[in-house]
Amino acid sequence: MAAEWDSGSKAGPTGDWPSAAASPVKGKAALPEESDAGASESGSSEAKVDDGNIQEAESSLREGLSLNYEEARALLGRLEYQRGNVEAALRVFDGIDLQAAIQRFQPSLSEKPLSKRSNKLRSDSSNSGSQHAASLVLEAIYLKSMSLQKLGKAMEAAKHCKSVLDAVESIFQCGIPGVMVEQKLQETVSRSVELLPELWKQAGAYQEALASYRRALLSQWNLDDECCTRIQKRFAVFLLYGGVEASPPSLASQTEGSFVPRNTLEEAILLLMILLKKWFLGETHWDPSVMEHLTFALSLCGQTSVLAKHLEEVLPGIYPRTERWYTLALCYFAASHNEAALNLLKRSLNKNESPNDIMALLLAAKICSSSYLLASEGVDYARRAVTAESSDGHLKSVALHLLGNCLAKKSKVASSDHQRSLLQTEALKSLNEAISLDRHNPELIFDMGIEYAEQRNLHAALKCAKEFIDATGGSVSKGWRLLSLVLSAQQRYSEAEVVTDAALDETAKWEQGPLLRIRAKLKVAQSLPMEAIEAYRALLALVQAQRKAYGSTKNGTEVDGEKVSELEVWQGLANLYSSLSYWRDAEICLQKAKALKTYSATTLHAEGNIHEVHEKIQDALAAYFNALSTEVDHVPSKVSIGALLSKKGPKYLPVARCFLSDALRLEPTNRMAWFFLGKVHKHDGRLADAADCFQAASMLEDTDPVESFRSL
């Protein structure tokens, strides 16, 4: 070993060198922090250097008592770096042969301690000296990479920093042990591990940066908790915002049964959850940015219920409780847990908390606008938001928009025609006020179009549909669907079909379900049953492909609002085959539908229709009542029951009128309900009322879309 060190030495006399452990400057010059990058090259910074260190180093180099060639250059280079002479330090560091030094260090650092006590003591002394020598050389290469970074040579700096870690892995082939490692050597390793990914990022080598982050976390570097935490956080941020796509971590580096992320987003979420767990266990301090990054990541993949769980685990006092409640409400609302979200908002809007919090009021109104039963409560929240002092123009527009939606929803369950008319008028007034404050809001224009369409103001609805398509550039399929339905309500079926075909060309394959359903119903309306069947078959192929692609967890019965369920397709085919008197095919379709969902009001109603056509009146009534038992407000079943009872004689007319009136309360634009109610009035001798009902049915028939506007 001594001969090898001699052959590599270019400074100092020949012969056996004393152990590096005897160096008079050992441990006196501290490892510089990265913040030293801004050190000035002026004489004032030179004055900060320990003069004793310089003199001792010069003496050691001159007499050749302590250091070999690499160690001497490492020490001189470090002193030049501390003085701010980066280029001079680089010239000194360039003379260090790292590979030769590794070959000298490796045997002494990797050998096992001997069993005898005297040999063990000699081994420990030799090991300590070798560690100090290795520390000096590895620190020199680390400082060399820092110097190159300061000079803007990030790629070259990264390569030298990587060579430090390669050298450490070569010396400590089983990983750095947790004990008996010199502190300065461990500091050099830790800082090199932390620096390398940052250098690759500065050099634009993002794949190498990603590999370096994984290497830092998966290899045995004996990092302390703070260093490991910093690396994990930077890696998570890099994965979230770096725009880098990469393959999952190697399975070879994972223990059996451990979770392996499938993509960079999952890997980032895993890292952030580990950081949160460290905080829960008291291993690191609270960092609010970790929760912010986790919020972003989990929102991207729609896992807001998981985010809610982590927010609930945060100790009281970290967030103000009203802020926590609002954030939790957002999470639950995004996860479709509306009841839980609304309960949290009620607590936040309590008179003793924040009753005028504009954001909480808007979210509460938004939740209520999706339910007929909560619409009245939503009107109250929206009105409070409109009158809130903190409401600016945009927020007031949002509040008026939600107020209009809640009023429109409330009108659907109004107890009288007069009240319904007042609520509809007020809803349109609120929506118009909202548009006056925000004329280019596509969602506001769309909701206005829906309200006009449901009130059968088709000309205004058509205008809103076209404005929405223009505002969104035709990129949102529901605008095309609204336009197609409005045209179908105007009996312009061929134009509606052209619009639907154009929308299909502009829509991604997976999002074409609702458009294909409208196309099938347009074919039915045009008395083209064979083409309608083909359209339904195309739709069925699409939804089955989606179910296979996304899994069958929902069993084909529950899908997002912008998609079509397989259950709906079988029900539509059953109704179509029934209208063609293809009873066998209709029954097969119903069996398919029942296999997906045993108790469905629509399926039971279709069964009742088949029984009714075959004059099995009691079986038909039983099927309709079963449908109502499944879904209390199923309008088609109420209409069918009323129609059947009206044929059974005068004593059943009051009951029939009750069912038909209730159906019209739920759906005032149902033409069949008006028609059968007119027949009931006629049988009951109220001819004027019958005439009014028949007139309403006739008017609605002329403005009846192929699909309810509520489906939008």
BELKAMO-V331842 format. One record per backbone hydrogen bond with DSSP energy under -1.0 kcal/mol. NH is the residue of the N-H (numbers start at 1). CO is the residue of the C=O. If there is no record, write none. Layout:
NH:CO + NH:CO
This chain:
5:1 + 6:2 + 7:3 + 8:4 + 9:6 + 22:19 + 23:20 + 26:23 + 28:25 + 36:33 + 37:34 + 38:35 + 39:36 + 46:42 + 47:43 + 48:45 + 49:46 + 54:50 + 55:51 + 56:52 + 57:53 + 58:54 + 59:55 + 60:56 + 61:57 + 62:58 + 63:59 + 64:60 + 72:68 + 73:69 + 74:70 + 75:71 + 76:72 + 77:73 + 78:74 + 79:75 + 80:76 + 81:77 + 82:78 + 83:79 + 84:81 + 85:80 + 86:84 + 89:85 + 90:86 + 91:87 + 92:88 + 93:89 + 94:90 + 95:92 + 96:93 + 101:97 + 102:98 + 103:99 + 104:100 + 105:101 + 106:102 + 109:105 + 110:106 + 111:107 + 120:116 + 121:117 + 122:118 + 123:119 + 124:120 + 125:121 + 126:122 + 127:123 + 128:124 + 129:125 + 130:126 + 131:127 + 132:128 + 133:129 + 134:130 + 135:131 + 136:132 + 137:133 + 138:134 + 139:135 + 140:136 + 141:137 + 142:138 + 143:139 + 144:140 + 145:141 + 146:142 + 147:143 + 148:144 + 149:145 + 150:146 + 151:147 + 152:149 + 153:148 + 157:153 + 158:154 + 159:155 + 160:156 + 161:157 + 162:158 + 163:159 + 164:160 + 165:161 + 166:162 + 167:163 + 168:164 + 169:165 + 170:166 + 171:167 + 172:168 + 175:172 + 176:220 + 186:182 + 187:183 + 188:184 + 189:185 + 190:186 + 191:187 + 192:188 + 193:189 + 194:190 + 195:191 + 196:192 + 199:195 + 200:196 + 201:197 + 202:198 + 203:199 + 204:201 + 205:200 + 206:204 + 209:205 + 210:206 + 211:207 + 212:208 + 213:209 + 214:210 + 215:211 + 216:212 + 217:213 + 218:214 + 219:215 + 221:219 + 228:224 + 229:225 + 230:226 + 231:227 + 232:228 + 233:229 + 234:230 + 235:231 + 236:232 + 237:233 + 238:234 + 239:235 + 240:236 + 241:237 + 242:238 + 253:250 + 254:251 + 258:255 + 267:263 + 268:264 + 269:265 + 270:266 + 271:267 + 272:268 + 273:269 + 274:270 + 275:271 + 276:272 + 277:273 + 278:274 + 279:275 + 280:276 + 281:277 + 282:279 + 283:278 + 290:287 + 292:288 + 293:289 + 294:290 + 295:291 + 296:292 + 297:293 + 298:294 + 299:295 + 300:296 + 301:297 + 302:299 + 303:298 + 307:303 + 308:304 + 309:305 + 310:306 + 311:307 + 312:308 + 313:309 + 318:315 + 324:320 + 325:321 + 326:322 + 327:323 + 328:324 + 329:325 + 330:326 + 331:327 + 332:328 + 333:329 + 334:330 + 335:331 + 336:333 + 337:332 + 338:336 + 341:337 + 342:338 + 343:339 + 344:340 + 345:341 + 346:342 + 347:343 + 348:344 + 349:345 + 353:350 + 354:348 + 357:354 + 361:357 + 362:358 + 363:359 + 364:360 + 365:361 + 366:362 + 367:363 + 368:364 + 369:365 + 370:367 + 371:368 + 378:374 + 379:375 + 380:376 + 381:377 + 382:378 + 383:379 + 384:380 + 385:381 + 386:382 + 387:383 + 391:388 + 396:392 + 397:393 + 398:394 + 399:395 + 400:396 + 401:397 + 402:398 + 403:399 + 404:400 + 405:401 + 406:402 + 407:403 + 408:404 + 409:405 + 410:406 + 411:407 + 413:410 + 414:411 + 420:416 + 421:417 + 422:418 + 423:419 + 424:420 + 425:421 + 426:422 + 427:423 + 428:424 + 429:425 + 430:426 + 431:427 + 432:428 + 433:429 + 434:430 + 435:431 + 436:432 + 438:434 + 441:438 + 445:441 + 446:442 + 447:443 + 448:444 + 449:445 + 450:446 + 451:447 + 452:448 + 453:449 + 454:450 + 455:451 + 456:453 + 457:452 + 458:456 + 461:457 + 462:458 + 463:459 + 464:460 + 465:461 + 466:462 + 467:463 + 468:464 + 469:465 + 470:466 + 471:467 + 472:468 + 474:469 + 475:472 + 479:476 + 481:477 + 482:478 + 483:479 + 484:480 + 485:481 + 486:482 + 487:483 + 488:484 + 489:485 + 490:486 + 491:488 + 492:487 + 496:492 + 497:493 + 498:494 + 499:495 + 500:496 + 501:497 + 502:498 + 503:499 + 504:500 + 505:501 + 506:502 + 511:508 + 512:509 + 516:512 + 517:513 + 518:514 + 519:515 + 520:516 + 521:517 + 522:518 + 523:519 + 524:520 + 525:521 + 526:522 + 527:524 + 528:523 + 532:528 + 533:529 + 534:530 + 535:531 + 536:532 + 537:533 + 538:534 + 539:535 + 540:536 + 541:537 + 542:538 + 543:539 + 544:540 + 545:541 + 546:542 + 547:543 + 548:544 + 549:545 + 550:546 + 555:552 + 557:554 + 563:560 + 567:556 + 569:565 + 570:566 + 571:567 + 572:568 + 573:569 + 574:570 + 575:571 + 576:572 + 577:573 + 578:574 + 579:575 + 580:576 + 581:578 + 582:577 + 583:581 + 586:582 + 587:583 + 588:584 + 589:585 + 590:586 + 591:587 + 592:588 + 593:589 + 594:590 + 595:591 + 596:592 + 597:593 + 604:600 + 605:601 + 606:602 + 607:603 + 608:604 + 609:605 + 610:606 + 611:607 + 612:608 + 613:609 + 614:610 + 615:612 + 616:611 + 617:615 + 620:616 + 621:617 + 622:618 + 623:619 + 624:620 + 625:621 + 626:622 + 627:623 + 628:624 + 629:625 + 630:626 + 631:627 + 634:631 + 635:633 + 638:634 + 639:635 + 640:636 + 641:637 + 642:638 + 643:639 + 644:640 + 645:641 + 646:642 + 647:644 + 648:645 + 652:649 + 653:650 + 656:652 + 657:653 + 658:654 + 659:655 + 660:656 + 661:657 + 662:658 + 663:659 + 664:660 + 665:661 + 666:662 + 667:663 + 670:667 + 674:670 + 675:671 + 676:672 + 677:673 + 678:674 + 679:675 + 680:676 + 681:677 + 682:678 + 683:679 + 684:680 + 685:682 + 686:681 + 687:685 + 690:686 + 691:687 + 692:688 + 693:689 + 694:690 + 695:691 + 696:692 + 697:693 + 698:694 + 699:695 + 700:696 + 701:697 + 702:698 + 711:708 + 712:709
